Amino acid sequence: MVGISTGIVLFILIRQFVHTITAMDDEEIAFALTVGFLAAVYTGRFLSFLFIDEKRQVSYRPLILLSIIFLLSSCFTCLFIGKALQRHDFFHDFLFPMSFLIMSLTLGMLIKLFRTRIFTHLHEAQILAANSQSELQNLQSQLSPHFLFNTLNNMYGLSITAPGKVPALLLQLSDLLRYSVYDAKEMFVPLKDELTYINNYMEFEKIRIGERLHLNTVIEPFDDTNDMIAPMLMIVFIENAFKHSKNTTNDKIYIEIMIRRWSDSILFSVKNSKGEVPEHSGGLGLENVRKRLSLLYPNQYDLNIDDGDKYFTVQLQLKIKNHEKDQLSDSRR
């Protein structure tokens, strides 16, 4: 419906333009020019993909070049249209269709490229906004005063019963704070750093929960510093597992955590026991994680959450970002 309306409006404008220049009122010519113009514009939209990379980025160079070509071809089209329709000599009959075709093609390409560039910038703005929001939520949840006070109380107890453990735990606490406050501000961080943060967090939870905790972990080492991940994604699910498990009345708390590589993806799962105390639906930060995944990993992740009677299970498959490959792709553009 929109295409038909656009065609009718263009037909009226072109017909009036031809009549103004040539004093002719030929509907067939106006119709032919309208159809040719629309066909060339839509063809130009498809040709524009030659200037759009795999990340849907558009550089300024093709935009500037196409804009210059469009302006020149538009000037030639307006200059030759009257003479081509009235004189019918070879020179003008050849130049007018060529300039008209080039003008229409470049217009279609410019429309598509500018639209792609605008949507890409909007998408990047959404990612930045989501990261800013998640940064605040992570600082308030993972490193809340309540978490720090409990950790310090446990460390005080250990300083009396097992003073040898305190220096290492203080160092871990320092690493936790440094990573959350400084390193996690980046859009993507080395996967090995994220796993170090997760391991430090689990060590603190072992101290807080004590002998009630039955923790089973299978975490593969990721030593390649080019393997990247968005910060503070997996930790939200792990924190929920500890939080909701230890709030139950069960004598034992069971938590299983698995992080492995599968081809170019991360396989992550966490399973925790549920007790008699009703659980809050959704969990801390789950909605925020879903939003960040959709923005940072479009069509590159698979998330499944199973809220069963006895266990709460999260399974996530996530494509690994590779810093070296991304840099190589940027240099080729």
C-alpha positions in Angstrom: 0.0 0.0 0.0 2.8 2.4 0.9 4.7 1.5 -2.4 1.6 2.2 -4.5 1.0 5.6 -2.7 4.7 6.5 -3.3 4.4 5.6 -6.9 1.3 7.7 -7.5 2.9 10.7 -5.8 6.1 10.3 -7.9 4.1 9.9 -11.1 2.3 13.2 -10.4 5.5 15.1 -9.5 7.4 13.7 -12.5 4.5 14.5 -14.9 4.4 18.1 -13.6 8.1 18.4 -13.8 8.2 17.2 -17.5 5.3 19.5 -18.3 7.1 22.5 -16.7 10.3 21.9 -18.7 8.9 20.7 -22.1 5.3 22.0 -22.1 4.4 18.4 -22.9 1.7 16.5 -21.1 2.6 13.0 -22.0 1.4 10.5 -19.3 3.3 7.6 -21.0 6.6 9.3 -20.6 5.9 10.2 -16.9 4.8 6.6 -16.2 7.9 5.2 -17.8 10.2 7.6 -15.8 8.3 6.7 -12.6 8.7 3.0 -13.1 12.3 3.3 -14.1 13.1 5.6 -11.2 11.5 3.2 -8.6 13.2 0.1 -10.2 16.6 1.8 -10.1 16.1 3.0 -6.5 15.2 -0.5 -5.3 18.1 -2.0 -7.3 20.4 0.6 -5.6 19.2 -0.6 -2.2 20.5 -4.1 -3.0 23.8 -2.8 -4.4 24.3 -0.9 -1.1 25.2 -4.2 0.7 28.5 -4.0 -1.1 29.4 -1.2 1.3 28.0 -2.7 4.5 30.4 -5.1 6.4 29.5 -8.1 8.5 29.0 -5.8 11.6 26.6 -3.6 9.7 29.1 -0.7 9.8 29.2 1.9 7.0 32.2 4.2 6.6 32.1 7.8 5.5 34.1 7.2 2.3 31.3 5.5 0.2 28.7 8.0 1.6 30.7 11.0 0.4 31.5 9.4 -3.0 27.9 8.4 -3.6 26.6 11.8 -2.5 28.9 13.5 -5.0 27.8 11.2 -7.8 24.2 11.7 -6.9 24.5 15.5 -7.0 26.3 15.5 -10.4 23.9 13.0 -12.0 20.9 15.0 -10.7 22.3 18.1 -12.3 22.9 16.3 -15.6 19.5 14.7 -15.5 17.8 18.1 -15.1 20.0 19.6 -17.8 19.4 16.9 -20.5 15.7 15.9 -19.8 14.2 18.7 -21.8 16.5 18.4 -24.8 16.2 14.6 -24.8 12.4 14.7 -24.9 12.2 17.5 -27.5 15.2 17.1 -29.9 15.6 13.3 -29.9 19.3 13.4 -31.0 21.7 10.6 -30.1 23.8 12.8 -27.8 20.9 13.8 -25.5 19.0 10.5 -25.9 22.1 8.7 -24.5 23.2 11.1 -21.8 19.7 11.6 -20.2 19.0 7.9 -19.6 22.5 7.3 -18.2 22.4 10.3 -15.8 18.8 9.4 -14.8 19.8 5.8 -14.1 22.9 6.8 -12.1 20.9 9.3 -10.1 18.2 6.7 -9.2 20.7 4.0 -8.3 22.9 6.2 -6.1 19.7 7.6 -4.4 18.6 4.1 -3.5 22.1 3.2 -2.2 22.3 6.4 -0.1 18.9 5.8 1.4 19.9 2.2 2.5 23.3 3.2 3.7 22.2 6.2 5.7 19.3 4.1 7.2 21.8 1.3 8.2 24.2 3.8 9.7 21.4 5.4 11.8 20.1 2.1 13.0 23.7 0.9 13.9 24.3 4.0 16.0 20.9 3.6 17.7 21.8 0.0 18.5 25.2 1.0 19.9 23.5 3.6 22.0 21.2 1.0 23.4 24.1 -1.2 24.3 25.9 1.6 26.1 22.7 2.5 28.0 22.2 -1.2 29.0 25.9 -1.4 30.1 25.6 1.7 32.2 22.5 0.4 33.9 24.0 -3.0 34.5 27.2 -1.5 35.9 25.2 0.2 38.6 23.1 -2.9 39.4 26.2 -5.0 39.6 28.0 -2.7 42.0 24.9 -2.6 44.2 24.3 -6.4 44.1 27.6 -8.2 43.8 29.5 -5.8 46.1 26.7 -4.4 48.3 27.6 -3.3 51.8 25.7 -6.3 53.1 28.0 -8.6 51.2 31.1 -6.8 52.4 30.0 -6.7 56.0 29.3 -10.5 56.0 32.6 -11.2 54.4 34.5 -9.1 56.9 32.7 -10.7 59.8 33.6 -14.2 58.4 37.2 -13.0 58.0 37.3 -11.8 61.6 36.2 -15.2 62.7 38.9 -16.8 60.6 41.5 -14.4 62.0 40.9 -16.1 65.3 40.4 -19.8 64.3 42.6 -19.9 61.1 44.7 -16.8 60.8 46.8 -18.3 58.0 43.8 -18.0 55.6 43.2 -14.3 56.1 46.0 -12.8 53.9 45.0 -14.8 50.9 41.3 -13.9 51.4 42.2 -10.2 51.8 44.0 -10.4 48.5 41.0 -12.1 46.9 38.7 -9.4 48.3 41.0 -6.7 46.8 40.9 -8.4 43.4 37.1 -8.6 43.6 36.8 -4.9 44.3 39.3 -3.9 41.7 37.7 -6.0 38.9 34.1 -4.8 39.7 35.0 -1.2 40.0 37.5 -0.8 37.2 37.9 -3.7 34.8 34.2 -4.5 34.4 33.4 -1.1 32.9 34.6 -2.3 29.6 32.1 -3.6 27.1 34.1 -6.9 26.7 36.7 -8.3 29.0 39.1 -11.3 28.8 37.3 -14.5 29.6 40.1 -15.6 31.9 39.6 -12.5 34.0 35.9 -13.1 34.3 36.6 -16.7 35.4 39.1 -15.5 38.0 36.4 -13.1 39.4 33.9 -16.0 39.5 36.4 -18.3 41.4 37.1 -15.5 43.9 33.4 -15.0 44.5 32.9 -18.7 45.1 35.7 -18.8 47.6 34.0 -16.1 49.6 30.6 -17.9 49.4 32.3 -21.1 50.7 33.3 -19.1 53.8 29.9 -17.5 54.3 27.9 -20.7 54.0 30.3 -23.2 55.6 29.8 -26.9 55.9 26.2 -26.7 54.6 27.5 -26.2 51.1 28.1 -29.0 48.7 29.7 -27.3 45.7 30.6 -29.2 42.5 32.4 -27.2 39.8 33.8 -28.1 36.4 35.5 -25.0 35.0 37.9 -25.3 32.1 40.8 -22.9 32.0 40.6 -20.2 29.2 44.2 -19.0 28.9 43.9 -17.2 25.5 43.7 -13.5 26.3 41.9 -12.9 23.0 38.9 -14.8 24.2 36.5 -12.1 25.4 33.1 -11.9 27.1 30.7 -9.2 28.3 31.5 -8.7 32.0 29.2 -9.7 34.9 26.8 -12.0 32.9 27.5 -15.5 34.4 28.1 -14.1 37.9 24.4 -13.1 38.1 23.2 -16.7 37.7 25.9 -17.9 40.1 25.0 -15.3 42.7 21.3 -16.3 42.5 22.2 -19.9 43.1 24.1 -19.1 46.3 21.5 -16.6 47.5 18.4 -18.7 47.0 20.1 -21.9 48.2 21.3 -20.6 51.5 18.0 -19.0 52.3 16.3 -22.4 52.5 15.7 -24.5 55.6 17.5 -27.6 54.2 20.4 -29.0 56.1 22.5 -29.2 52.9 22.9 -26.9 49.9 23.7 -28.4 46.6 25.2 -26.3 43.8 26.7 -27.5 40.5 28.5 -25.1 38.2 30.0 -26.0 34.7 31.9 -23.7 32.3 33.4 -25.3 29.2 34.4 -24.5 25.7 32.5 -26.0 22.8 33.9 -24.9 19.4 33.7 -21.1 19.4 31.1 -21.0 22.2 31.0 -21.1 26.0 28.8 -23.8 27.6 27.7 -22.5 31.0 25.3 -24.2 33.5 24.4 -23.7 37.1 22.1 -25.9 39.2 21.1 -25.2 42.7 18.8 -26.9 45.2 15.6 -25.4 46.3 14.1 -25.6 49.8 10.8 -25.1 51.6 11.1 -21.3 51.6 9.3 -19.8 48.6 11.6 -18.3 46.0 11.2 -15.0 44.4 10.4 -15.4 40.7 12.9 -14.2 38.2 15.9 -13.7 40.5 18.3 -10.9 40.9 19.3 -9.2 37.7 17.8 -11.8 35.4 15.8 -9.4 33.4 18.9 -7.2 33.0 21.0 -10.1 31.8 18.4 -11.0 29.2 18.4 -7.5 27.9 22.2 -7.3 27.7 22.4 -10.7 26.0 19.9 -9.6 23.3 21.9 -6.4 22.7 25.5 -7.7 22.9 24.9 -11.2 21.4 22.1 -10.9 18.8 21.5 -14.4 17.4 24.7 -15.6 19.2 23.3 -17.1 22.5 20.8 -19.7 23.8 19.4 -19.3 27.3 17.3 -21.9 29.0 16.0 -21.5 32.6 14.2 -24.4 34.4 12.4 -23.6 37.7 11.7 -27.1 38.9 10.3 -28.4 42.1 13.6 -29.3 43.7 16.2 -27.6 41.5 16.7 -24.3 39.7 18.7 -24.8 36.5 20.2 -22.3 34.1 21.9 -23.3 30.8 23.6 -20.8 28.6 25.4 -21.2 25.3 27.3 -18.0 24.3 29.5 -17.3 21.4 33.1 -16.2 22.4 34.2 -12.8 21.2 37.7 -13.0 19.8 39.7 -9.8 20.2 42.4 -10.7 17.6 39.8 -11.5 14.9 37.8 -8.4 15.6 41.0 -6.3 15.2 41.8 -8.0 11.9 38.3 -7.4 10.6 38.6 -3.7 11.6 41.9 -3.3 9.8 40.4 -4.8 6.6 37.5 -2.2 6.5 
